Amino acid sequence: MPDTPDKDARHGKQEAPAGQAKPDGPATPPPPPPPSGPACPVPPRGLGDRMLCAALPFVESLRGYNVQMLRADLLAALTVAVVALPQSMAYAVIAGVHPRYGLYAAIVPVIVAALWGASRYLIAGPTNAISMLLFATMAETVVNGVPLSGLPEETRMAYVFGVAILAGLLQVVMGLARLGELVHFISHSVMVGFTAGAAVLIAVGQIKNLLGVSIGNAPTFLGLVLSTLRHLPQTNPWALGTGLFAMAVALGVARTHRRLPAAFLAVVASGVAAWALDLGAHGVKVVGAIPAGLPPFSLPPAPDAQVMRDLFMPALAIALLGVVEALSIAKTLAGARGEQVDGSREFVAQGLANISAGFFSGIPGSGSFTRSAVNFVAGARTRFAGALSGVITLVAVLLLAPLAAYIPIAALAGILMIIAWGMIDKHGIVLALRATRADRMVLLATFAATLLLDLEKAVFVGVLLSLVLFLRKVSHPLVTRMDTCDSPELQGLPAGPCCPNLAVYSIEGTLFFGAVDELEQRLYEYEDFGHRAVILHLRQVHWVDATGVHAFQQFLRKCQRRGVALVLSGVKPAVRAVFERSGLVPQLGADNMAETLSDALALCYRRYLKGAVCDACKASNQGRCRREHQAEDAGDGRA
């Protein structure tokens, strides 16, 4: 999906943007990657090497770098820059700021993310979802009684830069805390629902620019729809025609020449038309002049406790969504080359990129799937392709900035309409709707929250739903009674099933505080204590916490009060270490912990199920052992 967490890549397909070759298309695949990976795969030889690798990971990529790699990276960078120029301006329009701030975000932050990132293919910069969050932040955050969107540009942008820096700092902290793998707890249905909702918001929000009418900022999605409908009679036919022309060019080029930069050509053609037909005289708004120069240095506003509190949650939402986008894209593209990605390192890289955006007049961003896919297909060899794309974008701003004055806003709105349609993961929606009831609920709830709530709240709704789903899954350990005559797990073991004095339970799952109630309920549901020995087979238990240990202690005491022996089998070393540290092993007795289920059965029959216990059982069964009796009957049946 364009600039969203790999819509098609999750399904084994990678979509390039309109007008670009797709990874599974006829384009020539890039050559194998160079021997030196992107994140110090060679073990550092000493403390100095480790510090250098951590501080300057791109130095490792210089080993073996040659002219052929530079040529491939330069060609890929040029292709990416051609796509990035119109996209960056369009995403700045989504965010409600001047397009030049989108261009600035495609320069220094892109270079920083490429050099310090964990992926050789990932291209950072402005994205549609992050821009939507930024727009919502400016509409909802109030400073001295005035929304940020209503402040003068110079004052408003200082707060935008502050959000970028704060989001970046949060991402760096998360990366240093090694939280890179936690993004996998956010389910795919959440991202599909959020992205679809964001696409609808983008499309509806750009109708006013496509029609050439001034509506203002509506506080709600429904209010925006109603306000747009009321202003339909004021449509500027010149603006509408310009937008439709840009869409027709982009779609036509994409359909006939997939390798050409469709969006770039559409914007250029619209700019030429605006200049030739003097569309400004007909009320068609244009981007306006962009200063030709280096991105100016910028600073956030002076620290203010109230404003920091107001900006913290939007910044956290941008940070979370940004790392989910970036890491999912990076892992998808790395997986196509059989490589690994350090998620925590990518967190840090994205954070550094957003911090640099705040100091160099850019809006916050993340990994872009569209530009990353273009980079991948165009044959990028190393991380330097991404850095070079930022340099080429800078050169374009220096040389071509005055020409941006002719680009119609309606043309950018038309391009955004196409991008919004491409954001909707049709396959993912169908999959979530058909898979499970939980997926359907999460998808619809996240989609509705995106339309009806503040966008940062919608992100947190999605994250919360993901965590609830995860906890719901892991908090239901599977407890199975295995001592029936036909239990397949015990068939063929030397000391088989069917002894009425023995109960065998298999426990599977993670035994943490949220799962203990379920564990106790299942154990005591089965438990009638009419037997003399109990085996708990824990081969599929990989982790247990203090609450889980307490549950085992309670069960052990109940067994001891009834004169029932408790034996544990198949305990993992990590779980056994917890049992030993918590004092459960001395209470149970080390001899009552068997390596295998077969050993546990033999132990019970040798130590606990003999003498008076077996004599009483045989007396009620005409002197025969019920276990051996059942085994003979089973043998006769097979015969």
C-alpha positions in Angstrom: 0.0 0.0 0.0 1.4 3.4 -0.7 3.2 4.6 2.4 1.3 2.3 4.8 2.3 -0.9 6.5 2.8 -3.2 3.4 -0.7 -4.0 2.3 0.2 -6.3 -0.5 3.5 -7.4 0.9 1.8 -9.1 3.7 0.1 -11.3 1.1 3.3 -12.1 -0.7 2.9 -9.3 -3.3 4.6 -5.9 -3.4 2.9 -3.1 -5.3 4.9 -0.3 -6.7 3.3 3.1 -7.3 1.4 4.0 -10.3 3.7 4.2 -13.3 6.5 2.2 -11.7 7.4 -1.4 -12.3 6.1 -3.9 -9.8 8.5 -6.2 -8.0 6.8 -9.2 -9.6 6.6 -7.5 -13.0 9.0 -7.6 -16.0 11.5 -5.4 -14.4 15.0 -6.9 -14.1 15.5 -7.9 -10.4 18.4 -6.3 -8.6 21.6 -8.2 -8.4 22.5 -10.0 -5.2 23.4 -7.8 -2.3 27.0 -7.1 -1.5 28.8 -9.3 1.0 28.7 -6.6 3.7 25.2 -6.3 5.2 23.6 -3.1 6.4 24.1 -3.5 10.1 27.6 -4.8 11.0 27.1 -8.5 10.3 30.8 -9.2 10.8 31.5 -9.6 14.5 33.3 -6.5 15.8 36.9 -7.2 16.7 37.0 -5.1 19.8 35.3 -2.4 21.9 36.3 0.3 19.3 34.7 -1.6 16.5 31.5 -2.2 18.5 31.2 1.5 19.4 31.9 2.5 15.7 29.3 0.0 14.5 26.7 1.2 17.0 27.3 4.9 16.3 28.0 4.8 12.5 26.4 1.6 11.1 26.8 2.8 7.6 30.6 2.5 7.8 30.3 -1.2 7.5 28.5 -0.8 4.2 31.6 1.0 2.8 33.6 -2.3 2.9 33.7 -3.6 -0.6 31.8 -0.7 -2.0 32.7 -0.2 -5.7 31.8 1.7 -8.8 29.2 -0.8 -10.0 27.4 -0.5 -6.7 27.5 3.3 -6.9 26.1 3.2 -10.4 23.2 1.0 -9.3 22.5 3.0 -6.2 22.6 6.3 -8.2 20.1 5.0 -10.8 17.8 3.7 -8.1 18.1 7.0 -6.2 17.2 9.1 -9.2 14.1 6.9 -9.8 13.1 7.3 -6.1 13.6 11.1 -6.2 11.3 11.5 -9.2 8.6 9.7 -7.3 9.3 11.5 -4.0 9.0 15.1 -5.4 5.3 15.0 -6.1 4.5 12.7 -3.2 6.2 14.9 -0.7 4.3 18.0 -1.8 1.0 16.1 -1.8 1.5 14.7 1.7 2.3 18.2 3.0 -1.0 19.3 1.5 -2.7 16.4 3.5 -1.0 17.7 6.6 -2.3 21.2 6.0 1.1 22.9 5.5 2.8 24.4 2.6 4.2 21.8 0.1 7.8 23.0 0.7 7.8 21.5 4.2 7.1 18.1 2.5 10.0 18.6 0.2 12.3 19.5 3.1 11.2 16.3 4.9 12.4 14.3 1.8 16.0 15.6 2.1 17.8 15.4 5.5 15.5 12.9 7.2 15.7 10.6 4.3 19.5 10.7 4.3 19.6 10.2 8.1 17.2 7.2 8.1 19.1 5.5 5.2 22.5 5.9 6.9 21.5 4.8 10.4 18.7 2.4 9.5 18.6 -1.4 9.5 17.4 -1.9 5.9 19.2 -1.4 2.7 16.0 -0.6 0.8 13.8 1.4 3.1 13.1 5.0 2.1 11.8 7.3 4.8 10.1 10.7 4.5 6.5 12.0 4.5 3.7 9.5 4.4 0.0 9.7 4.0 -1.0 8.2 7.4 1.5 10.3 9.4 0.4 13.5 7.5 -3.2 12.7 8.4 -2.2 12.4 12.1 -0.4 15.7 11.9 -3.4 17.4 10.3 -5.6 16.1 13.1 -3.1 17.3 15.7 -3.1 20.9 14.4 -6.9 20.9 14.2 -7.4 19.6 17.8 -4.5 21.1 19.7 -5.3 24.6 21.2 -2.7 27.1 22.2 -4.0 30.2 24.1 -7.5 29.4 23.0 -6.6 29.1 19.3 -6.2 25.8 17.3 -2.7 25.3 15.9 -4.3 25.3 12.4 -5.5 28.9 13.0 -2.1 30.3 14.0 0.2 32.2 11.6 2.4 29.9 9.6 5.6 30.7 11.3 4.1 30.1 14.8 2.2 27.0 13.6 5.2 25.4 12.0 7.3 25.7 15.2 4.8 23.4 16.9 4.9 21.0 13.9 8.7 20.9 14.3 8.2 20.3 18.0 5.9 17.3 17.3 8.5 15.9 14.9 11.3 16.2 17.5 9.1 14.8 20.3 8.0 11.8 18.2 11.6 11.2 17.2 12.8 11.2 20.8 10.1 8.7 21.7 11.2 6.4 18.9 14.9 6.6 19.9 14.0 5.8 23.5 11.9 2.8 22.3 14.7 1.6 20.1 17.3 1.9 22.9 14.9 0.0 25.1 15.0 -2.8 22.5 11.2 -2.6 21.9 11.6 -3.4 18.2 9.7 -6.7 18.3 6.7 -5.3 20.2 5.1 -3.9 17.0 4.2 -7.5 16.0 1.6 -7.5 18.7 -0.4 -5.0 16.6 -2.6 -7.2 14.4 -2.8 -6.9 10.7 -6.6 -6.3 10.9 -5.9 -3.1 12.9 -3.5 -1.7 10.3 -5.9 -2.6 7.4 -8.8 -0.9 9.2 -6.8 2.2 10.1 -5.4 2.5 6.6 -8.8 2.2 5.0 -10.2 4.8 7.3 -7.3 7.1 6.6 -7.8 6.6 2.9 -11.4 7.7 3.2 -10.4 10.7 5.3 -7.8 11.7 2.7 -10.2 11.4 -0.2 -13.0 13.3 1.5 -10.6 16.0 2.7 -9.2 16.6 -0.8 -12.6 17.0 -2.5 -12.5 20.7 -1.6 -9.2 21.2 -3.3 -10.3 19.1 -6.3 -13.4 21.3 -6.6 -11.6 24.5 -5.9 -13.8 25.6 -3.0 -12.9 27.0 0.4 -14.6 25.0 3.2 -12.4 25.4 6.2 -11.6 22.8 8.8 -14.6 20.7 9.9 -14.3 19.3 13.5 -15.7 15.8 12.5 -15.8 13.5 9.5 -19.5 13.8 9.2 -19.3 17.6 9.5 -16.7 17.6 6.7 -19.0 15.5 4.4 -22.0 17.8 5.0 -19.9 21.0 4.6 -18.5 19.6 1.3 -22.0 18.8 0.0 -23.2 22.3 0.9 -20.4 23.9 -1.1 -20.9 21.8 -4.2 -22.7 24.6 -6.1 -19.5 26.8 -5.7 -17.4 24.3 -7.7 -14.7 26.0 -9.8 -14.9 24.1 -13.2 -11.4 25.1 -14.0 -10.0 23.6 -10.8 -12.1 20.5 -11.2 -10.9 20.1 -14.8 -7.3 20.5 -13.8 -7.6 17.8 -11.1 -9.4 15.4 -13.5 -6.7 16.1 -16.1 -3.9 15.2 -13.6 -5.7 12.0 -12.7 -6.3 11.1 -16.3 -2.6 11.6 -17.1 -1.4 9.6 -14.1 -3.7 6.7 -14.7 -3.1 6.8 -18.5 0.7 6.7 -18.0 0.5 4.0 -15.4 -1.7 1.8 -17.6 0.4 2.2 -20.8 4.0 2.7 -19.5 4.4 1.1 -16.1 8.1 2.1 -15.8 7.5 5.9 -16.2 6.9 8.1 -13.1 3.2 8.7 -13.6 2.6 11.0 -10.7 5.6 13.2 -11.6 4.6 13.5 -15.2 1.0 14.3 -14.2 2.2 17.1 -12.0 4.5 18.5 -14.7 1.7 18.4 -17.3 -0.7 20.1 -15.0 2.0 22.8 -14.2 2.5 23.4 -17.9 -1.2 23.7 -18.5 -1.5 26.1 -15.6 1.2 28.3 -17.1 -0.1 28.1 -20.6 -3.7 28.7 -19.8 -3.1 31.2 -17.0 -5.3 29.1 -14.7 -4.5 31.4 -11.8 -6.6 34.1 -13.4 -9.5 31.6 -13.4 -9.3 31.1 -9.6 -7.2 27.9 -9.6 -4.9 27.9 -6.6 -1.3 27.0 -7.2 1.5 25.8 -4.8 3.4 29.1 -5.0 7.1 29.8 -5.1 9.3 27.6 -3.0 12.6 29.2 -1.9 15.5 27.8 -3.8 18.0 26.9 -1.1 19.0 24.5 1.5 16.3 23.5 4.0 16.4 26.3 6.6 17.3 25.5 10.2 14.3 25.5 12.5 13.5 25.3 16.2 10.5 24.1 18.2 8.6 26.5 20.4 9.9 27.4 23.9 9.1 24.7 26.4 5.6 25.0 27.8 4.2 22.4 30.2 0.6 22.7 29.0 1.5 22.5 25.3 3.9 19.6 25.9 1.0 17.7 27.5 -1.2 18.5 24.6 1.4 17.4 22.1 2.6 14.3 23.9 -0.2 11.9 22.9 -0.2 13.0 19.2 3.6 12.6 19.1 3.3 9.2 20.7 0.7 8.1 18.1 3.0 9.4 15.3 5.9 7.5 16.9 4.0 4.2 17.2 2.4 4.4 13.7 5.7 5.4 12.2 7.7 2.5 13.5 4.9 0.0 12.6 5.0 1.4 9.1 8.8 1.4 8.8 9.5 -1.9 10.4 6.8 -3.9 8.5 8.0 -2.5 5.2 11.7 -3.1 6.0 11.1 -6.7 7.0 9.0 -7.3 3.9 11.7 -6.1 1.5 14.5 -7.7 3.5 12.6 -11.0 3.5 12.6 -11.0 -0.3 16.4 -11.1 -0.2 16.7 -13.6 2.8 18.0 -10.9 5.1 17.2 -10.0 8.7 16.3 -6.6 10.1 17.1 -5.3 13.6 13.8 -3.7 14.6 15.2 -1.8 17.5 17.9 -0.2 15.3 15.2 0.8 12.8 13.3 2.5 15.7 16.4 4.6 16.5 16.9 5.4 12.8 13.3 6.6 12.3 13.6 8.6 15.5 16.8 10.3 14.3 15.1 11.1 11.0 12.2 12.7 12.7 14.4 14.7 15.0 16.4 16.0 11.9 13.0 16.8 10.3 12.2 19.0 13.3 15.5 20.9 13.0 15.5 21.2 9.2 12.0 22.5 8.5 10.4 19.1 7.7 7.2 17.5 8.7 7.4 14.1 10.6 7.4 11.0 8.5 8.1 7.3 8.4 9.0 4.5 6.0 7.3 4.9 2.6 6.1 1.6 1.0 5.8 3.2 -2.4 9.2 4.8 -2.5 10.8 1.8 -0.8 9.3 -0.6 -3.4 10.6 1.7 -6.2 14.0 1.6 -4.7 13.9 -2.2 -4.4 12.8 -2.7 -8.0 15.1 -0.1 -9.4 18.1 -2.2 -8.3 19.4 -0.5 -5.2 22.4 -2.3 -3.8 23.1 -0.7 -0.5 21.7 1.9 2.0 23.5 4.6 0.1 20.7 4.6 -2.6 18.3 6.1 0.0 20.9 8.7 1.0 21.5 9.6 -2.6 17.8 10.0 -3.2 17.8 12.7 -0.5 20.7 14.4 -2.2 19.0 14.4 -5.6 15.8 15.8 -4.1 17.9 18.6 -2.6 19.5 19.3 -6.0 16.0 19.4 -7.5 14.8 21.9 -4.9 17.8 24.1 -5.6 17.4 24.1 -9.3 13.6 23.6 -9.9 12.0 25.3 -6.9 10.8 28.4 -8.8 8.8 26.1 -11.2 6.7 24.8 -8.3 4.8 28.1 -8.4 2.8 26.8 -11.4 1.7 23.5 -9.8 -2.1 23.6 -9.2 -3.3 22.4 -5.8 -6.2 20.7 -7.7 -3.6 18.6 -9.5 -2.1 17.4 -6.2 -5.6 16.7 -4.9 -6.2 14.5 -8.0 -2.9 12.6 -7.3 -3.9 12.1 -3.7 -7.3 10.7 -4.8 -5.4 8.0 -6.7 -3.1 7.4 -3.7 -6.1 7.1 -1.4 -7.7 4.5 -3.5 -4.4 2.5 -3.6 -4.2 2.7 0.2 -7.3 0.5 0.7 -6.1 -3.1 1.1 -9.0 -4.9 -0.7 -7.5 -8.3 -0.2 -6.7 -7.6 3.5 -10.3 -6.4 4.1 -11.8 -9.6 2.5 -9.3 -11.7 4.5 -10.2 -10.1 7.8 -13.9 -10.2 7.2 -13.7 -13.9 6.3 -11.1 -15.1 8.8 -12.5 -14.9 12.3 -15.1 -13.0 14.3 -12.4 -11.3 16.2 -10.7 -10.0 13.0 -14.0 -8.7 11.7 -14.6 -6.8 15.0 -11.1 -5.3 15.1 -11.3 -4.3 11.4 -14.7 -2.6 11.7 -13.9 -1.0 15.1 -10.6 0.5 13.9 -12.2 1.7 10.7 -15.0 3.4 12.6 -12.6 4.8 15.2 -10.5 6.3 12.4 -13.5 8.1 11.0 -15.3 9.1 14.2 -12.5 9.7 16.7 -9.4 11.8 16.7 -6.8 10.0 14.6 -4.3 9.5 17.5 -7.1 8.0 19.5 -7.9 5.7 16.6 -4.3 4.5 16.7 -4.5 3.7 20.4 -7.8 2.0 19.9 -6.2 -0.3 17.4 -3.1 -0.9 19.6 -5.4 -1.7 22.6 -7.5 -4.1 20.5 -4.3 -5.8 19.3 -3.1 -6.3 22.9 -6.5 -7.5 24.0 -6.6 -10.1 21.2 -3.1 -11.2 22.2 -3.8 -11.5 25.9 -7.1 -13.3 25.1 -5.2 -15.9 23.1 -2.4 -16.5 25.6 -4.6 -16.3 28.7 -6.3 -19.6 27.8 -3.9 -22.4 28.5 -4.9 -25.8 27.1 -5.3 -28.4 29.9 -6.0 -31.9 28.6 -6.6 -35.0 30.6 -4.5 -37.8 29.0 -5.2 -40.9 31.2 -8.1 -42.3 29.3 -7.7 -45.8 27.7 -7.7 -44.4 24.2 -5.4 -41.4 24.9 -3.1 -41.3 21.9 -0.3 -39.6 23.8 0.0 -42.5 26.2 -0.4 -45.4 23.7 2.8 -47.4 23.4 4.4 -46.1 26.5 5.8 -48.9 28.8 3.5 -47.7 31.7 0.4 -47.1 29.7 -3.0 -45.5 30.6 -6.2 -46.7 32.3 -5.0 -46.8 35.9 -7.9 -45.4 38.0 -5.5 -44.3 40.7 -3.5 -42.0 38.3 -4.4 -38.8 36.5 -2.3 -37.3 33.8 -2.7 -33.8 32.5 -1.0 -32.0 29.6 -0.7 -28.3 29.9 0.1 -26.0 27.0 0.5 -22.2 27.0 2.2 -19.3 28.8 1.4 -19.4 32.5 1.4 -15.8 33.5 -1.0 -13.9 35.8 -3.7 -13.5 33.1 -3.8 -17.2 32.5 -3.8 -18.6 36.0 -7.5 -18.4 36.6 -8.1 -20.4 33.5 -5.5 -22.9 34.6 -7.0 -23.4 38.0 -10.5 -23.6 36.6 -9.5 -26.4 34.2 -7.4 -28.3 36.7 -10.1 -28.3 39.4 -12.8 -28.9 36.8 -11.2 -32.3 36.0 -10.0 -32.9 39.6 -12.1 -35.3 41.8 -9.1 -36.5 43.8 -10.3 -40.1 43.6 -6.8 -41.2 42.6 -3.5 -41.4 44.4 -1.1 -39.7 41.9 -1.2 -36.8 39.5 1.2 -36.1 36.6 1.4 -32.6 35.1 3.1 -32.8 31.7 4.6 -29.3 31.0 6.5 -29.9 27.8 4.6 -27.2 26.0 4.9 -24.6 28.8 7.7 -22.2 27.9 7.3 -19.5 30.5 5.8 -19.0 33.9 5.6 -16.1 36.3 5.1 -15.7 40.1 1.4 -16.0 39.8 1.7 -19.2 37.8 4.1 -20.6 40.5 1.6 -19.7 43.2 -1.1 -21.7 41.3 1.2 -24.8 41.3 1.9 -24.3 45.0 -1.8 -24.2 45.8 -2.4 -27.3 43.7 0.5 -29.1 45.4 -0.8 -28.2 48.9 -4.3 -29.5 47.9 -2.8 -32.7 46.7 -0.7 -33.1 49.8 -3.8 -32.6 52.1 -5.5 -35.4 50.2 -2.5 -37.7 50.3 -2.1 -37.5 46.5 1.4 -37.5 45.0 2.2 -34.8 42.4 4.8 -35.4 39.7 5.9 -32.9 37.0 7.3 -34.0 33.7 8.9 -32.4 30.6 9.7 -29.1 32.5 11.8 -26.7 30.3 15.1 -25.5 31.8 13.9 -21.9 32.0 10.7 -22.9 33.7 12.6 -25.2 36.1 14.9 -22.3 37.0 11.8 -20.3 38.0 10.5 -23.2 40.1 13.8 -23.6 41.8 14.2 -19.9 42.6 10.6 -19.6 43.9 11.0 -22.7 46.3 8.5 -24.9 44.5 11.1 -27.7 43.8 12.0 -28.2 47.5 8.2 -28.3 48.3 7.5 -30.8 45.6 10.7 -32.8 45.9 13.4 -32.9 43.2 12.7 -36.6 42.8 9.2 -35.8 41.6 10.4 -33.9 38.5 10.8 -36.3 35.6 12.5 -35.6 32.3 9.9 -37.3 30.2 6.3 -38.5 30.5 7.4 -42.1 30.3 9.8 -41.5 33.2 7.0 -39.9 35.2 4.6 -42.8 34.6 7.3 -45.3 35.6 8.0 -43.2 38.7 4.4 -43.2 39.8 4.0 -47.0 39.3 7.2 -47.7 41.0 6.8 -45.4 44.0 3.2 -44.4 44.5 1.0 -47.0 42.9 1.8 -50.3 44.6 1.2 -52.1 47.7 -2.1 -51.3 49.5 -3.2 -49.0 46.7 -3.0 -51.7 44.1 -4.3 -54.4 46.4 -7.5 -52.4 47.1 -8.0 -51.8 43.4 -7.5 -55.4 42.5 -9.9 -56.5 45.3 -12.7 -54.5 43.6 -11.8 -56.0 40.2 -11.7 -59.7 41.0 -8.0 -59.6 41.8 -6.9 -58.1 38.5 -5.0 -54.9 37.7 -7.4 -52.7 35.8 -4.5 -51.2 33.7 -3.3 -54.6 32.6 -6.9 -55.8 32.1 -7.6 -52.9 29.7 -4.3 -53.6 27.9 -5.3 -57.3 27.4 -8.8 -56.3 26.2 -7.2 -53.8 23.7 -4.9 -56.5 22.5 -7.8 -59.0 22.0 -9.7 -56.3 20.1 -6.8 -55.7 17.7 -6.4 -59.5 17.2 
